[in-house]
Amino acid sequence: NSLGKNMPEVADKIVDAAMPNKSLGTGHMVNLLKAIRTGEPYPIKAFFAYRFDPIASFPDPEAHRQVFDNLDLLVAIDVNYSDTAWYADVILPEATYLERSNILITQKGPKPGFAMRRQAMQPRYDSKPAWEIFTLLAQRMGAGDHMPWKSIEEIWEYQLEGTGVTIGDFDAKGSVGLAKNPIMMPRDDIKFTTASGKIELVSEKMAKAGFASFVQYVSPKKPAAGSFRLTFGRTAVHAHAQSQNNIYLNEIIGENTLWLNAGEAEKLGIKNGDRVEVSADGYSGTIKAYVTPYIHPEAVFMLHGYGNEIPLKTRSFKKGLRDNLFQKGLLETVDPVGGGVAYMEAMVSVKKAQGGAA
């Protein structure tokens, strides 16, 4: 059973259903921000961020906070002090993964199955598992009949109803397979949602929206002399901007660096390990340089998720730089077709910081 099986259907359409000039693809979060800011097509006055940190994830965090100022209520449900939680009106602390049991996971693919995460220790302080937070919220809002469960075991039993699988079946290894052999869809049963029902290289949907399926390539704009295109990425050590304060992971990569092309570094008098000043649109900060020949001379690079501004996160507080602070004015700049945010359109200047020699 789906936990939403007995919930009433949502009557209103998604906020960007009829929004003019919206992207053809994704971009719902950016469109939601537009609705919060303008009140169109209808006002949005409350925002619940569950394990989601939009202020750290999207460009221009100050612009993001100004959008959120139009809300009457901002709630964060998280396991740590995210940037959004720090700015929220209310934090509902979720227990960490070892402190909570979760609803059953449906494993898809050729060999489907169910998986269970069981609590290993009691939650610390006043944190709660997500299932309990949401059921208590439903009760307080007068919708408790739709989420009537009092324990995670009740939820598991409801989810497993009619499957022939019991809670005890998970005792051996925490998961239950539903197929001995891979279940493959017959080729003739594969359906595409295109107008023709086939793979389309020329899309009718894009044509109706006024977009060409094939357009002439246009080179990205070059940074001005003395400037670089700021690029960013992630590391396998950390989960986005969430784990930099973790005691063990912080020891591995506690601070990000600025990757800088070796030839450009030589022109600027910068050596590997020097502290450099990065500036854009009135904001600047210092960071260690990582000089390498393996980056384009017009670009610089830093890992995402560093430079946090929350004093309680003492291990990572102000360590390194935040890439999205340099992405000013890009909060609502998206690709018109795919809807992707234009993160890589920030240009920065770099120079050796005063007293920055390694």
C-alpha positions in Angstrom: 0.0 0.0 0.0 1.1 3.5 -0.7 1.0 5.8 2.4 -0.9 8.3 0.2 -3.5 5.8 -0.9 -6.3 7.2 1.2 -5.4 10.9 1.0 -7.7 13.2 -1.0 -6.6 14.3 -4.4 -5.0 17.8 -4.6 -7.6 20.1 -6.2 -5.3 22.9 -7.2 -2.8 22.6 -10.0 0.9 22.9 -9.4 1.9 26.5 -9.1 3.7 26.7 -12.4 1.0 24.8 -14.5 -0.1 28.0 -16.3 2.9 30.2 -15.5 3.9 32.3 -18.5 7.5 32.0 -19.9 8.3 29.0 -17.8 10.8 26.5 -19.0 9.6 23.4 -20.9 11.3 21.0 -18.7 12.1 21.1 -14.9 12.7 24.2 -12.9 9.7 23.8 -10.5 11.7 25.2 -7.5 12.7 28.4 -9.4 9.0 28.8 -10.5 7.9 28.3 -6.9 10.3 31.1 -5.9 8.7 33.4 -8.5 5.3 32.6 -7.1 6.4 33.3 -3.6 7.9 36.6 -4.7 5.0 37.8 -6.9 1.9 36.1 -5.5 1.1 34.9 -9.0 -0.7 32.7 -10.1 -1.7 32.4 -6.4 0.0 33.4 -3.1 2.4 30.9 -1.4 2.7 31.8 2.3 4.3 28.7 3.9 7.2 26.5 2.9 8.4 23.3 4.5 11.9 22.2 3.6 12.4 18.5 4.3 16.1 17.4 4.1 16.4 20.2 1.5 18.6 23.3 1.8 17.6 25.6 -1.0 19.6 28.6 0.4 22.8 26.5 0.1 21.8 24.8 -3.1 20.7 27.6 -5.4 22.6 30.8 -6.5 22.6 34.0 -4.6 21.6 33.1 -1.1 20.8 36.7 -0.1 18.3 37.0 -2.9 16.9 33.6 -1.8 16.4 34.9 1.8 14.6 38.0 0.4 12.2 35.7 -1.5 11.5 33.7 1.7 10.8 37.0 3.5 7.5 37.0 1.7 6.4 33.9 3.5 4.4 33.8 6.8 6.0 30.6 7.8 9.3 28.8 6.9 9.8 25.4 8.5 12.9 23.2 8.2 12.9 19.5 8.9 16.5 18.4 9.0 19.2 16.4 10.8 21.5 19.4 11.1 21.7 23.2 11.0 21.4 23.8 7.3 21.4 27.3 6.0 17.7 27.1 5.4 17.1 25.7 8.9 19.2 28.6 10.4 17.0 31.1 8.6 13.7 29.3 9.3 11.0 30.3 11.7 10.7 26.8 13.1 13.1 23.8 13.0 11.6 20.3 13.5 14.8 18.2 14.2 14.8 14.8 12.5 16.7 11.9 14.1 19.8 10.8 12.3 19.8 7.6 10.3 21.1 5.4 13.1 18.5 6.8 15.5 15.4 6.2 13.4 13.4 3.5 11.6 12.1 4.5 8.1 9.2 3.5 6.0 9.9 0.6 3.7 11.8 1.2 0.5 10.6 -0.3 -2.8 13.5 -1.5 -4.8 12.8 -1.3 -8.5 14.6 -2.7 -11.5 14.8 -6.2 -13.0 14.7 -7.9 -9.5 12.3 -5.8 -7.4 12.1 -6.0 -3.6 11.5 -4.3 -0.3 14.2 -3.0 2.1 13.9 -1.9 5.7 16.0 0.4 7.8 15.7 -0.3 11.6 16.7 2.0 14.4 20.0 1.1 16.1 19.9 3.5 19.0 17.6 6.0 20.8 17.3 9.5 19.3 19.3 12.1 21.2 17.6 15.3 22.6 14.1 16.0 21.2 14.6 14.7 17.6 12.1 12.4 16.0 11.9 10.2 12.9 10.3 11.7 9.8 7.3 9.4 9.9 6.4 10.6 13.4 7.0 14.3 12.5 4.6 14.0 9.6 1.9 12.1 11.4 2.0 14.6 14.3 1.7 17.5 11.9 -1.2 15.8 10.2 -3.0 15.4 13.6 -2.4 19.0 14.5 -3.8 20.2 11.2 -6.9 18.1 11.6 -5.9 15.6 8.9 -4.9 12.7 11.3 -7.4 10.4 9.7 -5.2 10.2 6.6 -2.1 9.3 8.6 -3.5 7.3 11.6 -0.4 5.3 12.5 1.1 5.3 16.1 4.2 3.3 15.4 6.6 2.4 12.5 5.4 -1.2 12.8 1.9 -0.1 12.0 3.2 1.6 8.9 5.2 -1.4 7.8 2.2 -3.7 8.3 0.0 -1.3 6.2 2.7 -1.1 3.5 3.0 -4.9 3.3 -0.7 -5.6 3.2 -1.6 -8.0 0.4 2.1 -8.7 -0.5 2.5 -12.0 1.4 5.6 -10.5 3.1 5.8 -10.0 6.8 7.9 -7.8 9.1 9.7 -10.9 10.3 10.9 -11.7 6.8 13.3 -8.8 7.0 15.1 -10.2 10.1 17.7 -12.1 8.1 19.2 -9.4 6.0 17.0 -6.3 6.1 15.6 -6.8 2.6 13.2 -9.2 0.8 13.5 -10.0 -2.9 10.3 -10.3 -4.9 11.7 -12.1 -7.9 14.1 -15.0 -8.2 15.0 -14.2 -11.8 15.1 -10.8 -13.5 11.8 -9.6 -14.8 12.4 -7.9 -18.2 9.7 -5.9 -20.1 9.0 -7.4 -23.5 10.4 -5.1 -26.2 7.0 -4.7 -27.9 5.4 -3.5 -24.6 7.8 -0.5 -24.3 5.9 2.7 -24.9 7.2 6.2 -25.4 5.2 9.3 -24.3 6.0 11.2 -27.5 3.3 12.1 -30.0 4.4 9.5 -32.4 5.0 6.8 -29.7 8.6 6.5 -31.0 11.9 8.0 -30.1 11.8 11.5 -31.6 14.9 13.4 -32.7 12.7 16.3 -33.8 10.3 16.9 -30.9 6.7 18.0 -31.7 6.4 19.1 -28.0 9.3 21.4 -28.3 8.1 22.8 -31.7 4.7 23.6 -30.2 6.4 25.5 -27.4 8.4 27.5 -30.0 11.8 25.7 -29.5 13.9 24.2 -32.3 15.0 20.6 -31.7 18.4 21.5 -33.2 20.0 24.9 -32.9 23.3 26.2 -34.1 26.0 26.0 -31.4 26.9 29.3 -29.8 30.1 29.5 -27.7 29.7 30.6 -24.1 30.7 34.2 -23.5 34.4 34.5 -22.6 35.3 36.0 -19.3 36.8 39.5 -19.4 40.6 40.0 -19.2 41.7 39.1 -15.7 38.5 37.2 -14.9 37.5 33.5 -14.9 34.4 31.4 -15.2 33.6 30.0 -11.8 32.8 26.3 -12.0 32.0 24.0 -9.1 31.5 20.3 -8.3 31.1 17.8 -5.6 33.3 15.2 -3.8 32.6 11.6 -2.9 33.6 12.5 0.7 30.7 14.8 1.4 26.9 14.9 0.7 26.3 18.2 -1.0 26.5 21.0 1.7 25.3 18.7 4.5 28.3 16.9 5.9 31.3 19.3 6.1 30.9 19.6 9.9 30.9 15.9 10.5 33.9 15.1 12.8 35.3 12.3 10.6 34.6 13.7 7.1 35.8 17.1 8.1 39.2 15.5 8.8 39.4 14.2 5.2 38.4 17.4 3.4 37.8 20.2 5.9 38.2 23.1 3.4 37.9 23.6 -0.3 40.5 25.1 -2.6 40.4 27.1 -5.8 41.7 25.2 -8.9 43.6 27.6 -11.1 45.4 26.9 -14.4 49.1 26.7 -14.0 49.8 29.1 -16.9 47.3 31.7 -15.5 48.7 31.3 -12.0 52.2 32.1 -13.2 51.0 35.3 -14.9 49.4 36.3 -11.5 52.4 35.3 -9.4 50.4 32.6 -7.6 52.0 29.4 -6.5 50.3 26.2 -5.3 49.1 26.6 -1.7 49.1 30.5 -1.8 46.0 32.2 -0.4 44.2 34.1 -3.2 41.4 36.6 -3.1 38.3 35.8 -5.2 35.9 38.6 -6.1 32.7 39.2 -7.9 29.9 41.9 -7.7 31.1 43.4 -4.5 31.8 40.2 -2.6 35.2 38.8 -2.0 36.9 36.1 0.1 40.1 34.2 0.4 40.9 30.6 -0.3 44.0 28.4 -0.9 45.0 28.0 -4.5 45.4 24.6 -6.1 47.6 25.2 -9.2 47.2 22.6 -11.9 47.6 22.2 -15.7 44.4 20.2 -15.8 41.8 23.0 -15.9 40.9 25.3 -18.7 42.8 28.6 -18.6 39.5 30.6 -18.7 38.0 28.7 -15.7 38.5 28.2 -12.0 36.9 25.5 -9.8 35.9 24.9 -6.2 34.0 22.2 -4.3 30.5 23.0 -3.4 29.3 23.2 0.2 32.0 25.0 2.1 32.3 28.4 3.8 29.3 27.8 6.0 28.1 30.8 8.0 26.5 29.0 10.9 28.5 29.5 14.1 27.2 26.3 15.8 28.9 24.2 13.1 32.2 24.9 14.7 34.4 22.6 12.6 33.4 24.0 9.2 32.5 27.6 10.2 33.9 29.9 7.6 36.3 27.3 6.3 36.8 27.8 2.5 34.5 29.7 0.3 30.8 29.3 -0.8 30.5 29.1 -4.6 26.9 30.4 -4.6 27.8 33.7 -3.0 29.5 34.6 -6.3 26.5 33.6 -8.3 24.7 37.0 -7.9 21.6 37.6 -9.9 21.3 34.0 -11.1 18.6 32.8 -8.8 15.9 32.8 -11.5 18.1 32.4 -14.5 17.3 29.0 -16.1 17.7 27.2 -19.4 14.4 28.0 -21.3 14.1 24.4 -22.4 15.5 22.1 -19.8 14.9 24.4 -16.8 18.4 23.9 -15.4 19.7 26.7 -13.2 22.6 28.8 -14.8 25.1 28.0 -12.0 28.1 28.3 -14.3 27.5 31.8 -15.5 29.4 33.5 -12.7 32.6 35.3 -13.5 35.2 36.1 -10.8 38.5 37.8 -10.6 41.4 36.2 -8.8 44.6 37.8 -7.3 47.1 36.8 -4.7 45.9 37.8 -1.3 48.0 40.1 0.9 50.4 38.0 2.8 49.1 35.0 1.0 52.3 33.2 0.2 52.3 29.5 1.1 
